[in-house]
């Protein structure tokens, strides 16, 4: 898979995430959270993109201000050891 395809997928993911966050001028709930339907849609999108692009691991966190609205880890971080991704998984910048 080309670098251009990976960049397009990352841009599409950013656009999807941006659409899920309310605009800044809106009043903040006492405990912000992501609607279950939006989380399911985001989960389906990431799963589809990983399958289509044959990505071994991916982690997503949707944050508003300092509150994590939604997060999920996908795949295997180290295939040789079958270690699943977790919030502690470290990714190299620009790693493909």
LUMPA-674096 format. One record per residue (C-alpha): x, y, z; residue in one letter; residue number from 0. Coordinates in steps of 0.25 Angstrom, whole numbers. Last residue first. Layout:
+-------+-------+-------+----+-----+
|  east | north |    up | aa |   i |
+-------+-------+-------+----+-----+
|     X |     Y |     Z |  a | NUM |
...
+-------+-------+-------+----+-----+
END
This chain:
+-------+-------+-------+----+-----+
|  east | north |    up | aa |   i |
+-------+-------+-------+----+-----+
|    15 |    10 |    33 |  x |  95 |
|    22 |    17 |    45 |  x |  94 |
|    22 |    32 |    43 |  x |  93 |
|    24 |    34 |    58 |  x |  92 |
|    28 |    21 |    64 |  x |  91 |
|    16 |    15 |    72 |  x |  90 |
|    17 |    12 |    87 |  x |  89 |
|     6 |     2 |    93 |  x |  88 |
|     2 |     6 |   107 |  x |  87 |
|   -13 |     8 |   104 |  x |  86 |
|   -13 |    -6 |    99 |  x |  85 |
|    -9 |   -13 |    86 |  x |  84 |
|    -9 |   -28 |    86 |  x |  83 |
|     4 |   -36 |    88 |  x |  82 |
|     4 |   -48 |    78 |  x |  81 |
|    19 |   -50 |    81 |  x |  80 |
|    24 |   -50 |    67 |  x |  79 |
|    12 |   -41 |    63 |  x |  78 |
|    16 |   -29 |    72 |  x |  77 |
|     5 |   -19 |    73 |  x |  76 |
|    -6 |   -28 |    69 |  x |  75 |
|   -19 |   -22 |    66 |  x |  74 |
|   -28 |   -10 |    70 |  x |  73 |
|   -28 |    -1 |    82 |  x |  72 |
|   -40 |     7 |    86 |  x |  71 |
|   -43 |    21 |    92 |  x |  70 |
|   -55 |    30 |    94 |  x |  69 |
|   -59 |    43 |   100 |  x |  68 |
|   -45 |    44 |   107 |  x |  67 |
|   -47 |    57 |   115 |  x |  66 |
|   -36 |    68 |   115 |  x |  65 |
|   -42 |    78 |   105 |  x |  64 |
|   -50 |    68 |    96 |  x |  63 |
|   -42 |    55 |    94 |  x |  62 |
|   -44 |    44 |    84 |  x |  61 |
|   -34 |    33 |    85 |  x |  60 |
|   -30 |    23 |    74 |  x |  59 |
|   -20 |    12 |    74 |  x |  58 |
|   -16 |     4 |    62 |  x |  57 |
|    -9 |   -10 |    59 |  x |  56 |
|    -6 |   -19 |    48 |  x |  55 |
|   -11 |   -11 |    36 |  x |  54 |
|   -15 |   -19 |    24 |  x |  53 |
|   -20 |    -6 |    17 |  x |  52 |
|   -34 |   -12 |    15 |  x |  51 |
|   -35 |   -19 |    28 |  x |  50 |
|   -30 |    -7 |    36 |  x |  49 |
|   -39 |     3 |    28 |  x |  48 |
|   -51 |    -6 |    31 |  x |  47 |
|   -48 |    -7 |    46 |  x |  46 |
|   -46 |     8 |    47 |  x |  45 |
|   -59 |    11 |    40 |  x |  44 |
|   -67 |     1 |    48 |  x |  43 |
|   -61 |     6 |    61 |  x |  42 |
|   -65 |    20 |    57 |  x |  41 |
|   -79 |    16 |    54 |  x |  40 |
|   -80 |     9 |    67 |  x |  39 |
|   -75 |    21 |    75 |  x |  38 |
|   -84 |    30 |    68 |  x |  37 |
|   -96 |    21 |    71 |  x |  36 |
|   -92 |    20 |    86 |  x |  35 |
|   -92 |    35 |    87 |  x |  34 |
|   -78 |    40 |    92 |  x |  33 |
|   -76 |    46 |   106 |  x |  32 |
|   -75 |    59 |   113 |  x |  31 |
|   -77 |    59 |   128 |  x |  30 |
|   -83 |    72 |   133 |  x |  29 |
|   -87 |    75 |   119 |  x |  28 |
|   -80 |    86 |   111 |  x |  27 |
|   -88 |    98 |   105 |  x |  26 |
|   -86 |    99 |    90 |  x |  25 |
|   -77 |   110 |    85 |  x |  24 |
|   -66 |   100 |    83 |  x |  23 |
|   -73 |    92 |    73 |  x |  22 |
|   -77 |    78 |    77 |  x |  21 |
|   -67 |    66 |    74 |  x |  20 |
|   -72 |    55 |    65 |  x |  19 |
|   -70 |    62 |    51 |  x |  18 |
|   -55 |    64 |    55 |  x |  17 |
|   -53 |    49 |    57 |  x |  16 |
|   -59 |    46 |    43 |  x |  15 |
|   -50 |    57 |    37 |  x |  14 |
|   -38 |    51 |    45 |  x |  13 |
|   -41 |    37 |    40 |  x |  12 |
|   -42 |    42 |    25 |  x |  11 |
|   -29 |    49 |    26 |  x |  10 |
|   -22 |    37 |    32 |  x |   9 |
|   -28 |    28 |    21 |  x |   8 |
|   -23 |    38 |    10 |  x |   7 |
|    -9 |    38 |    17 |  x |   6 |
|    -9 |    23 |    16 |  x |   5 |
|   -13 |    23 |     2 |  x |   4 |
|    -2 |    33 |    -2 |  x |   3 |
|     8 |    25 |     6 |  x |   2 |
|     5 |    14 |    -4 |  x |   1 |
|     0 |     0 |     0 |  x |   0 |
+-------+-------+-------+----+-----+
END
